[in-house]
Amino acid sequence: MIQSILLQQNFSGPRRAIRLSDIRNVCYAALACLVVAAAWPASAQITINSKTGTVTNDSTGKEIYSVDRRYQQITPTSIPLPKGELDPKAKLALIRLLEAEQGFAMRPFPRGHKGITLEANGKLEPAGEKYLDMATAEGISAKPGDRVVVSDLKIEKNKIVFDLNGGPDPKHRLLRHVQIGAGPMTNPVVQDDGQEPVGARLTLAFADHIPEITGADVKALLAPLISFDVKTPVQAYTDTLPTKLKDAIMNHHVLVGMSTDMVLYAKGAPENKSREMDGQMPFEEWIYGKPPNEVDFVRINGNRVIRVEVAKMGEQPVIFTKDEVEGLMRTDGTSLDPSTERVSRVGDVQRDPDKEAPAPPPTLRQPGEQLPSDGDKNDPANVMRPVQMPKQKPDPVPGANPDGEPDATPPPNAQPASTPAPTTAPASRTN
């Protein structure tokens, strides 16, 4: 191509030499650009489908989930940690308690061998844009509200490593590349099933050493990421949202600005879908309900609700287009609703003993149940007194009273009875 261009030019000798040098420089620059493009990480190249909102990794061709910016930061916990070091017996107790434990994800868990690290009573690493880049490049293992299982647990010097949902590494990570045999015939050491891991890794890091903590302490430290409370997936997901969004989802209402996950939790899968174009903007219309009942038309662009139309029989349709969700969340991930912000403590103790009365003692009574003794509080018989434990009597001497009756106790100052002298009959005289 360069030769044909030069032949078409009718320049003198010196001018032709200058043109050749310029073209040579251009070729070198193009070659440098190719080298840089080849060295650029393929994982950073993604494709976003504007119709469906899905994100695809160009290097692997797999679909990945986009991450909302409200999941970038966390609120640190304030769990009091003892100063003593964890002993081997406590390590075994932690492993027995936490291994195979199930919980619910409070934010997206990205895949990847390194995983994410949570400092005890501290921040999450990586955070911010690095967290979003990791989730976008590696993919999502669990979304908020999904159930996660602690499949493996390793306790090291100053950190505890949790593998969730099978972990991010394939089984036999090194042995699956080793083959043994003689000559051209070789067999792999382990069989590879070809399935890629879909789990995540979470590291709980401490300053110098792992303190003497219990399983409840570990769960409280992991509360910003995993909730180990017994709840449904809908409850686990809505607990991460402000009160207004939580109430809307629990009442099966759709607000403009919700994500598709929120709509699915609120209304379930739509009965019908349609894809249309509004000028140059593609959108999906999710339809819920059938006449003569109420029919909801939820218009979605990408991953967000942009329009909600509610149609009732015999009434004019009501259309909502104002975003009601954007103002509820900050860009750093924290909620604008102060009712959702709290400090996680062991046992979730929220009672202040200096300002509040102590909790009532546990009882077997039903709410509002009255006992016959509750009538007169001034009756001494109804006043609760301290429990008096019976005093233990001394053990009887074995064999002292075979009849089982109590022995007669002699009165004090009693003189022992004198033993009468034996009487002898007088000898008879014989004549």
C-alpha angles and dihedrals in degrees: 000000000000091000093054091051092051094049091054092055117086101202132144123257101267093044090050090055092052091051092051092052091049092051090048090055091049090052091051090050092049091049090052090051091053091051092051092047091051092050093049111106111257092211090070092064113090136165123217118204107217092199100052101019093231121144118219127197106227094206095057102020091228127134117246132185125250116236124226115233093234088076095062100094136032135207110247118238126233105217115159108237123203120236097228120099122248111261126211093258092055090047091058090048091053092049093049092048101043104034111099089008115149129217143151126263113244093194137007116297112211123213124235138112095262096045124181128310125217117196114218106261088352145087133304121255124237098030137163118015092351090059091050092046091051093049092046096047100040100031133235122291098185132009124213109290095022119128115250127193126205098232097172136015129195124185114202133172099287105000144051117220118207123195109203125202093356097321130262097274126080119244114271092013094186104024092057087071095051123092129183127199148110121268118334093338111088132161128203117251092228129019116248114216091199094233116135118225117254100188133107137226127228125186122198105203129196131194106251108339140355108270123223096276132159132225091263090055092052092050090049091051090050093047095106090059107025130028113206094187119119106256142126122267090253091054091046091052097043092049087070092057134076119268095258093053092043092052092047093052094045089049091048095244125144121217128196108259097035119134122240090256090057091050092050092050091047102042106008125225113342120250092224137014132196132183118213142158127243101195103301095342119095118209143169124232114212112198123203124185136009133243135299083034124066114290122205121200110198114190115204129190115189103323101332137081110243100171138020123193121188116196123189128183111269094004136096114261115259114222126198121193104153114107107241098174103055093070093053096065133054122222092247092060101258123123124249089215107089091202090073094054116089139142114250114231134175107283091003090265107185099165120111109210091201094057106022135056118251119266116269116259118260115270140179094224121115117238108283095008115148127201125212090247092058093075102086115029092184093060108107089219090063095051113103113235131189115280112253116210115219116251117244116244121223115266114257120245109261113251096009094113112021094175092063093237120128115262116252110250112222115234117254119268090018115153118225113252114257116243110242116238115252114256121224125202115243115255115253119240118226122202 
